Amino acid sequence: MITILYSAIIVTAIFLITFFKTKFSSSGEFFEDSMSLDNTLPLRGIFAVIIATHHFSSEFAEPYLLGIFTHIGYMFVALFFFLSGYGLAFGYNRSQNYLRPKSFLPKRFFNTVLPYWICLLFTAFFRAVLLSQTSISDFLLSFIFIRSIVKYSWYVYIILMMYAAFMVIFRIRNRKISMILMFVFTAAVMIVFIVKGNSIPARSTLSFYLGMLYCFYKEKIDSYIKKRFMLNALAVSIIFAAFCAARYYSVVRGSIIADILFAILSSSVFSVFVFVFAIKKVRIGNRLLCMLGNASYEIYLLHGLFCDVFRFLNTNMLLYFLAVIICSVLCAAALKALSSRINGMVFKKLPQGKKTV
C-alpha cells in the first residue's frame, strides 16, 4: 500500500512540475513562436524527466501508478529527435554557410560527443568504484559506441549518423533531392536496425526527418493546422490513440512485425503530430524546467547509471526515485558546465543568431 502512495506522489510531483506556470492561448489564437528555444528548452527538461521515469519504472515488477510511464519512453526520445531535426533545418535555412565544417563540426558533433565522453569517464569511475562492473575493453570500446557502458546511449550514435548524413546530403543545393535522399538514408538506418533485431532505435529515428520536414514547410503546415484546428487536433489524437492501442494489442498477441510498425506510427509519426498541435495552444515552462532542459542531454546519459548505483534503495520507491533524479540532475548540471568550458577552450565562440531549437 505504501508503494502505491509513493508512486502517486511521484506522478503528482511530475505533473505539478510540468504544468506549473503553464499558459494557454486564447480561443482562435496560437503561439506563433512555438518552436523557439525559449519554448522548447523547458520541454526538453520535462522530456528528460519522463524518459528517466520511464526507465526507473522498469526497475519494479509492479510499478503501480508509474506504469503510465512504462511504455512511453521511446515517444519522448522521438520528440528529442524531432527537435534536433528541426534545429538542423532551421540553421540551414538561416545561413548558406551553416554546413561549413568550421562551424558545423563544433556546434553539432563536438557538442554531442564531448558530453558523452565526459559522462563515459564519470560512469566508468562510478561503476569501477561502486559496482565493480567495468572492464578495460568495454571502457575503451565505449568511446566508439561499441557495447557502451553508458546506458541508453544508442541515441548518441544515431543522432551523430543523422548529423553526418545531413552534412553530406544537403551540400546538394536542390532541396527536394536532398530531402528524398535524407528520407532514403533514414529508412535504411531503420531497416538495418530492425533486421539486426534491435528495433528500439527504429521506433524513434523517423521523427528526425519529420522535424526537418516541418521546418522546411512550416508555413504551409501551420496554415493547415490552424484551419479547423479542433477538428484536426481531434482526428490526430484519435489516430494516435488507435495506433497506441494497436501496438499494445500486437505486443499481447506476440506479433513482432505489427509491434514495430505500430510503435513507429505511434512514436515517430503521430506523437510528433500531437506535439505540434499541442504546442500551438499550450506553453509549458518555468525556471525548474528550463534548468532541466539546459542539461537534458546529460540527464539522459546519466540517469541509467544512478538507477544502478541506488538499486539497493528499491525497497523504498520514493527514496530510490529522489536519489536517482537528484543525483542525475546535479551531476548533469556539473558535467554540462564542464563540457561547455572545454568546448569554449577548444573552439572560438561562434556568432550567435536568432535563438531556435
Buried (B, 14 or more C-beta within 10 A) or exposed (E): EEBEEBBBBBBEBBEEBBEEEEEEBEEEEBBEBBBBBEBBBBBBBBBBBBBBBBBBBBBBEEBBBBEBBBBBBBBBBBBBBBBBBBBBBBBBBEEEEBBEEEBBBBBBBBBBBBBBBBBBEBBBEBBBEEEEEBEEEBBEBBEEBEEBBBBBBBBBBBBBBBBEBBBBBBEEEEEEEBBEBBBEBBBEBBEEBBEEEEBBBBBBBBBBBBBBBBBBBBEEBBEEBEEEBEEBBEEBBEBBEBBBEBBBEBBEEEBEEBBBBBBBBBBBBBBBBBBBBBBBBBBBBBEBBBBBBBBBBBBBBBBBBBBBBBEEBBEEBBEBBBBBBEBBBEBBBBBBEBBBEBBEEEBEEEEEEEEBB
